Amino acid sequence: MTIGSFSNPTPTGASCRNYTDYTGLQAIPLPVGSTIPFSIITDNCNVATDNSRMLRVFVDFNNDGIFDPATEVAYQTPTAPQHGTISGSLTIPTTAVAKTYARMRIIVEETTDPNAIQPCGTYGAGETQDYRVVFGYSANDVGVSALEYPTQTICSSDSQLVSVRIHNYGSANQAAGIPVTTTITGGASPVTLTAVCKDSIPSGGEVVFTYNTAFATVAGTTYTIVSKTALSGDLNTSNDKDTAVIIVNSQGSAGTGSATVCGTTSASVLLHANTSGIDVPLWYETATSTTPLAAGNNTTTTVIPADKTYYLGVNDLVAKGGAPNKTVFTPTGTNQGAYFRLGGNFMMISTYVPLTIESAKMYIGHSGKITVTLATLLNLTWNSATSSNNYSFQPLYSTTFDVFATKLVPDSSFQINVPTSDNTDTGATYLLNIPVPNPGNYILITDCSPTTNAFLNVNINKDPYPITIPGVFSVTGNDFRDGKSDSIAYSHKFYYPFYNMGIRLMGCPTPRTAVTAQTEASPAVTLNGKLLSSSSATNNQWYVNDSLLEGHTGQTDTASIPGLYYTVVADPATGCQLTSNKVSYTPSGGDPNDAIGLKFWPVPAKYYLNLIFYMASAANTSVSLTNMLGQRVFEEDYADFSGLYSKQIPTGNLSSGIYTLQIIHGGQTWHKQLSVVR
């Protein structure tokens, strides 16, 4: 008896037997979904007779311990031959479970009625043999083993990625491409995603494949996601398909907040949202904007719409991080970039809220694996001996994923330059799911396997960094340095390797709410003689010539030096810093010292002398003290000085007596006598 590669010859001189148990032999491999040829030689125990006989082969396909005569007949002879060779084939149904063992029973009986041959019972003349079989996989046998992403419970999204895990069950390596289809039902209408997985999958291996096309999920909806492969030559269709059910969380209540223009002449607006926990308020200019103006419960923006209306969306992030694609940069040379075997190279990022880097577009020159490590950069130095970077880091998270060549003609070289005219590579989206729970500055280190390379932009003519989603995420640079003083500027001529990065926030999005900004009136300041008065009774802080007057916080104040006076009122209710109008004070009287607001104290001085004056224009300035003998005991010079002079001059080492203070500013001179007492 021979079945496929298995053979069991009958020993020479064997006696006639009714039953033989061969289940102790090696199990006969029967690939699921395949057709296996066999041949069996029959002979006669009584050489005087050569009666007609029929053959039936039973296989316990469902492995329930019972041969079903209706459903588990793998073969029966169509006619009733005499002794000799009976050849045929066994068809293994796809319902058989691979990697399981079962019993096979072969019965040859002298009869012309195949229905007379039952799997169990007696017969007049014939023989039964039992064998052990193992259901296996055929050479070409792949299938979707699981829905990798989204997970079972998710938030609503206008661009939900779908990633499936494809397993190679067969004995042949798969590298020619596997058609895969995913159908999503449960929404308003079915969504079908189709693609060809170009990953190389070894026998027994699997990859995670991500569709480049996303679909929109609706809050409070349950979706059924059916994914299946359609590999040519795959005879076992029972493991092609996977079915998963995902539930989209119900939509939360819309956020609430306020917006305040701090004064009629303000160039910025204070934005305040009432959120807590993991929720991130995002502020938009319109109801359909994709990039937020700002993020946070208490933030600002300099964008003021004509109607002063903003749109608050909690966790409602649509924008992608980093450069959208490799064609957005204009190179200065003949090459737009190169496929490069990255090894330890990193992208620098900053995060401002807890988030997950969900996905990224990449351009791959040859299939293989890529490892990405999220880390904190500890230091980065240039090693002149090796003309390379030295850096240390603290790793936080690492993921390794399969990539396939998006380059039309795959090439595993270390570096392949790409001319500016070549835009044939459109890239592919890869699932990353890198959690970044704590806001901060990080690096994303990329390591390619020995056959893999990824595209990077070079010779960028204009510094693209930082590339920012305001208040959420920013790409700030990379590790390419040249050891020169402008090494950071040099590194900013490069961009790699992640494009169109999907950023997922921790909480679920809510509908956007319109928030109209209110304008808070600025305080008004008046001047009567030397008396300054504010229209605000509290929270004043007075300034002169843009210099803070420490301790001057009342509703009224006294002008002491010439210049422009104003107050800034801090409103604790809105957070506004409201700047008043400015009033000009010019001292009156015949004393020229009043024109510069010259003042000093204490009088007499003992250990120190406080001196203040104000110069409206810039000129070389000298300040000195001279004793009665004409000796200069203190002098300081200032080039092109203007503004407020306020200094404490030490006098503790001076003798008691009369001193002359002299101030020279440009071509003008001021004098004042003062006394020092020890």
Residue, then its C-alpha position, 0 to 999 in steps of 0.5 A: m500500500t502506497i499513499g503519497s510518500f508513505s509506503n507499507p509493503t506486505p512482507t514476503g510469504a505473509s499469511c492471509r489476514n482479516y485485520t492488521d493494525y498499522t497505527g503504530l507506524q509513522a502517521i501518514p501526512l494528508p494535507v488539508g484540502s489536497t488530493i493525494p494519490f494512492s495505490i494498493i495491490t490485492d491478491n488471493c489467499n486461495v490461488a484457485t479462485d480470483n473473485s471480484r472485490m471492491l475497495r473502500v477507504f474510510v478516514d475519521f475526518n472530524n476525529d470523533g472516533i467514529f467512521d461515518p459511512a455517509t460522510e467519511v468515505a475517502y475513496q471507493t472503487p467504481t468497479a469490481p476488479q479482480h486481483g492486481t493494483i487498485s489506484g486512485s486518490l484521496t480528497i482531504p476536505t478543508t473541514a479537517v483540522a490541521k495538526t491533528y491525528a485521526r484513524m484511516r481504515i482500508i477495507v477490501e472485500e469480495t463483493t460487487d456492491p460497495n455499500a456492502i462494505q461498512p466500516c465496522g462489521t463482518y464479511g465473508a472474504g477480505e481484509t481490513q488495515d488501520y493506519r494513523v494519519v496526520f492532517g497537515y498544511s499544503a505548500n501554499d496555505v495562508g490565512v488571516s489568523a487575527l485582527e491586529y488592529p483596531t482592538q476590541t473596544i475603541c474610540s470613534s475616528d474619521s480615519q481608523l486603520v485596519s491591520v491584520r495578522i497573516h500566517n503562512y501555514g504552508s510548507a512553501n515560503q511566500a514572497a510573491g504577494i498575498p491578496v487580502t480583503t477585509t469587509i466591515t459591516g455594522g455602519a451605514s453601509p459596508v466598507t471593503l478594503t482590498a490590497v496585496c500583502k507584499d511581505s515575505i512570509p517564511s513557512g510557519g511565520e506571520v506578519v502584521f499587514t496594515y491597509n493604506t486605506a482607513f475607514a470612519t467609525v461612528a461612536g456607539t456602533t458595533y462593527t463586524i470585521v471579516s478578513k480573508t486571504a485569496l492566495s492562488g493555489d491555496l487548497n485549504t480555505s478553512n483557515d483563510k478567514d478571520t471574523a472579529v467584532i469591535i465596539v466603538n465607545s459612546q460619544g461623550s458630552a461636548g466640552t465647555g470653555s471660554a475665550t477672552v480677548c484681553g483688552t481692545t488692542s490685544a493681539s492674543v486670546l486666552l482660551h480656557a476649557n473645563t476638562s480633567g483627567i486624560d482629556v485633551p481640549l483642542w482649539y480650532e479656528t473653524a468647525t472643520s479645521t484639521t490642525p488645532l490652533a492650540a491645546g490645553n485647559n489654559t492656553t493662548t492663540t494669536v489667531i483672532p477670527a473675524d467673528k471671534t468664534y473658536y471651536l473646542g473639540v475634546n480629544d478631537l485630533v485629526a492632524k498627522g504628525g511630521a512631514p505628510n510625504k517625501t515630496v513636500f521638500t524641495p532639494t538643492g541638488t539632483n537627488q531628493g533623497a536615498y534609501f539608507r540602511l538606518g542603524g541607530n539613527f534617530m528622529m527627535i520629537s517633543t510631546y506635550v500631552p499623553l499620546t500614542i504614535e499609532s502609525a507612520k508612512m514609510y518608503i522601503g527599498h527592500s523587505g525585512k524588519i525594522t526596530v524602533t526604540l523610544a528613548t530619552l537622549l542623555n547626550l550627543t557628541w561628535n567623535s572627530a576620530t571616527s567622524s561620527n556621533n556618539y550618544s547615550f540614551q535611556p530606552l523606554y519602549s521598543t517594537t519590531f515590525d515587518v516591512f515590504a518593499t514599496k520601491l518598484v524595483p526592490d534593492s537591498s543595497f546599503q544606500i540607493n540615491v533617488p533623483t528628484s524626478d523619481n516619485t514612483d514610490t508612494g510608500a505604505t502605512y505601518l502600524l507602530n502603536i508606540p505609547v508616550p504617556n509622559p509629555g517630554n523630549y524624546i528620540l525615535i531610534t531606527d534600526c534596519s535588518p541587514t536587507t532593509n533600507a528606508f527612505l530619507n530626504v536630503n539637501i532640503n533647501k529650507d529648514p523644516y523644523p519644528i514640524t508641529i501639531p500645536g500643543v500636541f506633538s512636534v518633530t524637532g530634528n535628527d541625529f545627522r551631524d558633521g562636527k562643524s559649528d553649524s552641525i545642527a543647521y546641517s542636520h536640518k537638511f535631512y528628514y527621516p524616516f516617518y511621514n504622516m504619523g498617526i497620533r492617537l490621544m488617550g481619551c475619546p473625541t467629543p463633538r466640537t463646541a462653538v466658543t465666542a470670545q468676549t473682549e475684556a476692557s483695559p483699565a484707564v490711567t489718568l495723570n493729575g500733576k504727579l498723581l497717577s490713577s487707575s480705573s481698576a481698584t485692585n490688582n494693579q502693577w505700575y510700570v514706567n518706560d516699560s520697567l516694573l516699579e517694584g511694590h507699586t501696586g495701588q490704585t494710585d501712584t506718584a510719578s517721580i521720573p520723566g517717562l511713560y507710565y501705565t498699569v497692568v491689571a491681573d484679572p484672576a477670573t479670566g487670567c488676563q493681564l490687562t495693559s492700560n493706556k500710557v500717560s507721559y510725565t515731564p517734571s516742571g520747574g527750574d531744576p534741570n535734575d528734575a528733567i531726568g528724574l534724578k533722585f538719591w537716598p538716604v540723605p545723608a548716606k552711610y553704607y550705600l546710596n540709592l541712585i535713579f535717573y532716566m535717559a530718554s535717548a541713547a548716548n555714552t554715559s558716566v556716573s561719578l562721585t568726587n570728594m572735596l579734594g577733587q578725588r574721584v572715589f567712584e566712577e562707572d561708564y556705560a556705552d549708548f545708555s538709555g532708559l532707567y538707571s537704578k543702582q545702589i552705590p556702596t559708600g561704607n568705605l568713604s570718609s564723612g564729608i560732602y561729595t559731588l555727584q556728576i552725571i554726563h550723558g552725551g554732551q549734557t552734565w548734571h551735578k548734585q551735592l550729597s553728604v556721607v556720615r560715618 
